[in-house]
Amino acid sequence: MEYAGYFASVIIGISLGLIGGGGSILTVPILVYLFKVNPEQATSYSLFIVGITAMSGSYSHYKMGNLKFKSALYFAIPSVISILIIREVIFPQIAATLFSVASFSVSKDFLIMVVFSILMITAAISMIRKNEPEIKATKTNYIQLSIIGFVVGIVTGFLGAGGGFLIIPALLFFAKLPMKQAVGTSLLIITINSVIGFGGDLYIGTPINYPFLLGISIMALLGMLIGSQLSKKIDGTKLKPLFGWFVLVMGIYIITKEVLF
């Protein structure tokens, strides 16, 4: 199973490099089901893996001129605020067992995986649907961009997912960026959110297995390099529906496994 996990880690990076999102949503399920990491700890590990991988990709896009720093900051600052509120204030207060009905107990770990599967299914539907035609406009709506940034921060803080499937549409429709720039700027936002979220976890003393974490990150970085090179030759938007079907199957599998087994 570990070999499968390392192979899947490469896919995380390829997806992030090619379509600017999607791969991070696989990180927690890979850690939980293939590496048997506790779901709560997996959200911390995911922040590190996604953050360092997205950092590599954002640098590649910086060299290609695809980063829009002003839009990234308007999105990332409210994201960081909501991430820190979730991970440092709310998350530690959630009890290990939330409630019990008859012989069935709802735990924090169960809640994380069920919410994660719902997020995966939502993201998959977003990726499978036909892309809306790009709206041509010159004025960026920074207020709406910041509001969506705050919402994405809640998702990132609770689940350890980068939220690229939410960030890219926001950059397309509210920051009015072309697709290539939306992908690059999305990776920068994911980097900022993930690194600060992981730093917050270190601050509160979350235990970290660094050799394991670095091994997974190296494989994801390898995938990111592959994805960044492929993005120069392949239109990522054409592959997004195919990846969406894969994420949909994974999301249905997780919710079925957690609820029925």
C-alpha positions in Angstrom: 0.0 0.0 0.0 2.9 2.4 0.7 4.2 2.0 -2.9 0.7 2.9 -4.1 0.7 5.9 -1.8 4.0 7.2 -3.1 2.8 6.7 -6.7 -0.4 8.6 -5.8 1.7 11.4 -4.3 3.2 12.0 -7.8 -0.4 12.4 -9.1 -1.0 15.2 -6.5 1.9 17.2 -8.0 1.0 16.5 -11.6 -2.6 17.8 -11.1 -1.4 20.9 -9.3 1.1 21.7 -12.0 -1.3 21.0 -14.9 -4.6 22.4 -13.8 -3.7 24.5 -10.7 -5.8 22.5 -8.3 -7.5 19.2 -7.7 -4.4 17.3 -6.6 -4.5 18.7 -3.0 -7.9 17.2 -2.5 -6.4 13.7 -2.9 -3.7 14.3 -0.2 -5.7 13.5 2.9 -7.4 10.4 1.5 -4.0 9.1 0.3 -2.5 9.7 3.8 -5.4 8.2 5.6 -6.1 5.1 3.5 -2.7 4.3 2.0 -0.4 5.4 4.8 -2.8 4.9 7.7 -2.3 8.3 9.1 -4.8 9.6 11.6 -7.3 12.0 9.8 -6.6 14.9 12.1 -2.9 14.6 11.7 -3.3 14.0 7.9 -4.8 17.6 7.6 -1.6 19.0 9.0 0.6 16.8 6.8 -1.5 17.8 3.8 -0.9 21.5 4.4 2.9 20.9 4.3 2.8 18.7 1.2 0.4 20.9 -0.7 2.2 24.1 0.4 5.7 23.0 -0.6 4.5 21.5 -3.9 2.4 24.6 -4.8 5.4 26.8 -3.9 7.5 25.0 -6.6 4.7 25.4 -9.1 4.1 29.1 -8.4 7.8 29.7 -9.0 7.6 28.1 -12.4 4.6 30.2 -13.2 6.4 33.3 -11.9 9.1 32.7 -14.5 6.4 32.4 -17.2 4.9 35.7 -16.1 1.6 34.1 -14.8 1.5 35.5 -11.3 -0.8 38.5 -10.3 0.4 39.5 -6.9 -2.3 42.1 -6.1 -5.1 39.6 -6.7 -3.3 36.9 -4.8 -2.9 39.2 -1.7 -6.6 40.3 -1.7 -7.5 36.6 -1.8 -4.8 35.2 0.6 -5.0 37.7 3.5 -8.6 36.9 4.4 -7.9 33.2 3.7 -5.0 33.3 6.2 -7.3 34.9 8.9 -10.0 32.2 8.6 -7.4 29.4 8.4 -5.8 30.5 11.7 -9.2 30.9 13.4 -10.2 27.3 12.3 -7.0 25.5 13.1 -5.8 27.4 16.2 -9.1 28.3 17.9 -12.0 26.1 16.7 -10.4 22.8 15.6 -8.7 22.1 19.0 -12.0 22.6 20.8 -13.8 19.9 18.8 -14.2 16.8 21.0 -12.7 13.4 19.8 -16.3 12.0 20.0 -19.0 14.4 19.1 -22.1 12.3 19.9 -23.5 8.7 19.9 -26.7 7.3 18.5 -27.3 3.7 19.8 -24.1 1.9 19.0 -22.9 4.4 16.4 -20.5 7.1 17.5 -19.7 10.2 15.4 -16.0 11.1 16.0 -14.0 14.0 14.9 -12.1 11.7 12.5 -15.4 10.5 11.0 -16.6 14.1 10.6 -13.3 15.1 8.8 -13.6 12.2 6.3 -17.3 12.6 5.6 -17.0 16.4 5.0 -13.9 15.7 2.9 -15.8 13.2 0.7 -18.6 15.8 0.3 -16.0 18.4 -0.7 -14.5 15.9 -3.2 -17.9 15.2 -4.8 -18.6 19.0 -5.1 -15.1 19.6 -6.5 -15.6 16.7 -9.0 -18.9 18.1 -10.3 -17.2 21.5 -10.7 -14.4 20.0 -12.7 -16.7 17.7 -14.8 -19.1 20.5 -15.8 -18.3 22.4 -19.0 -16.2 25.5 -18.4 -18.2 28.7 -18.6 -16.9 31.1 -21.3 -14.4 33.6 -19.9 -16.0 36.9 -19.0 -14.3 39.9 -20.6 -14.0 42.8 -18.2 -11.4 45.1 -17.0 -12.4 45.9 -13.4 -11.5 43.4 -10.7 -14.0 43.0 -7.9 -11.6 42.8 -4.9 -14.4 42.8 -2.3 -16.0 39.6 -3.7 -12.5 38.1 -4.2 -11.7 38.7 -0.5 -15.0 37.2 0.7 -14.4 34.0 -1.3 -10.8 34.0 0.0 -12.2 33.9 3.6 -14.5 31.0 2.7 -11.7 29.0 1.0 -9.6 29.6 4.2 -12.3 27.8 6.2 -12.1 24.8 3.8 -8.3 24.8 3.9 -8.2 25.2 7.7 -10.7 22.4 8.4 -9.6 19.9 5.8 -6.0 20.7 4.9 -7.0 21.0 1.2 -5.7 23.9 -1.0 -9.1 24.7 -2.5 -7.8 25.3 -6.0 -11.2 24.2 -7.5 -12.7 27.2 -5.7 -9.8 29.6 -6.2 -9.5 29.3 -9.9 -13.1 30.2 -10.7 -12.9 33.1 -8.3 -9.8 34.4 -10.1 -11.4 33.9 -13.5 -14.7 35.7 -12.7 -13.8 38.2 -10.1 -10.1 39.0 -10.8 -10.8 38.7 -14.5 -7.6 36.7 -15.1 -6.9 34.5 -18.2 -6.8 30.8 -17.4 -2.9 30.5 -17.3 -2.7 33.4 -14.9 -5.5 32.0 -12.8 -3.6 28.7 -12.5 -0.3 30.4 -11.5 -1.9 32.8 -9.1 -4.0 30.0 -7.5 -0.7 28.1 -6.8 0.7 31.2 -5.0 -2.5 31.5 -2.9 -2.4 27.8 -2.0 1.3 28.2 -1.0 0.5 31.1 1.3 -2.5 29.5 2.9 -0.9 26.1 3.4 2.5 27.3 4.7 0.9 29.6 7.3 -1.7 26.9 8.3 1.1 24.4 8.8 3.1 27.0 10.8 0.2 27.4 13.1 0.0 23.7 13.7 3.7 23.7 14.6 3.0 26.6 17.0 0.4 24.6 18.9 2.7 21.5 19.1 1.2 19.1 16.5 3.5 16.0 16.3 5.2 15.7 12.9 7.1 12.7 11.3 9.5 14.7 9.2 11.3 11.9 7.3 7.9 10.5 6.2 6.6 14.0 5.4 9.7 14.9 3.3 9.5 11.6 1.4 5.9 12.2 0.3 6.7 15.9 -0.5 9.6 14.9 -2.8 7.3 12.6 -4.8 4.7 15.4 -5.0 7.4 17.8 -6.1 8.4 15.4 -8.8 4.8 15.3 -10.0 4.7 19.1 -9.9 7.7 19.3 -12.2 6.1 16.9 -14.6 2.8 18.8 -14.5 4.4 22.2 -15.0 6.2 20.9 -18.1 3.0 19.3 -19.5 1.1 22.5 -18.9 3.3 24.1 -21.7 2.1 21.5 -24.2 -1.4 20.4 -22.9 -4.4 22.5 -22.2 -5.2 21.6 -18.6 -8.9 22.5 -19.0 -9.3 19.6 -21.4 -8.0 17.1 -18.8 -10.0 18.6 -15.9 -13.3 16.7 -16.6 -11.3 13.4 -16.7 -9.7 14.1 -13.4 -13.1 15.2 -12.1 -14.5 11.7 -12.7 -11.6 10.2 -10.8 -12.2 12.5 -7.8 -15.9 11.8 -7.9 -15.3 8.0 -7.7 -12.9 8.6 -4.8 -15.4 10.8 -3.0 -18.2 8.3 -3.3 -15.8 5.5 -2.1 -14.8 7.5 1.0 -18.3 8.4 2.1 -19.5 4.8 1.5 -16.6 3.3 3.5 -17.0 5.7 6.4 -20.8 5.4 6.7 -21.4 1.8 5.8 -18.3 0.0 7.0 
